[in-house]
Amino acid sequence: MSETSTLISCTGKITRAELAQIPTPPSTATHVPIPHVAVVEALVDALSHRQISVVDEEYAVSTDGMEMFGVLDLATGFDGCRFAIGIRNANNKRFRLACTVGLRVFVCMNLAFRGDFSPVLAKHSKHLSLEDTLSVGVDRMQRNFEPMKQQVETWRAQQLPSAVAKLTIYRAFIEGDLDVPRHLARRVHGLYFNPQYEEFRPRTIWSLSNAFTSAFKELDPIPRFRATAKLGTFLGTILAE
């Protein structure tokens, strides 16, 4: 891989064609790295077998090319949202191959994941069948479409006292419950209490969620994907108390 290609791949979002240029390290007796592009193509194939089409996709890799995060927007959606799949792969043993289901929110083009990369979770071993693993994972993610829609409808209807919203922001950034940069706290506060879009003027959990995900767009792609993936679980835990 050329030095120029490495620079292109590591300075922001990349295409699937650029992803294919990322080299894959050699296998060992216990660890079998998987080409990032092979993961993506196997996922797209599993989706196509279920008549689910991909309408947009974006990827990012770590500086050394060993870690990859991606988002594939699906044609399936509802009322201002489109379902999306988040995918990650690491060839340095830092984490397992994993996927999760999410939403692309049209009005501000931000992203919200449901949970932290759990429908697929597989080790890079010689016994791993990429196609079988992703096929099962897509089935699990597809079963989450309706629950995600119901969650959004519930969050849109659920009013949130200002004190609870402020406490949630405090716990996320000051107490470090969400493990995101503290400087974004003021940005989230501003987006929630002075929203840029009419849709998020109601003081609801949905508006708070979008304040977080809109602020996360200021992060580089990989930190953004990581923070977004943790948000759904964090909000669910805080608001269930």
Secondary structure, DSSP 4 states (H G I P E B T S, - for coil): --HHHHHHHHSS-B-HHHHTTS--PPP-SS-----HHHHHHHHHHHHHTTT--EEEEEEEE-TTS-EEEEEEEEEEEETTEEEEEEEEEESSSSS-EEEEEEEEETTTTEEEESSSS-SEEE---TT--HHHHHHHHHHHHHHTHHHHHHHHHHHHH-B--HHHHHHHHHHHHTS-SS---TTHHHHHHHHHHS-SSGGG-S-BHHHHHHHHHHHHTTS-HHHHHHHHHHHHHHHHHHHT-
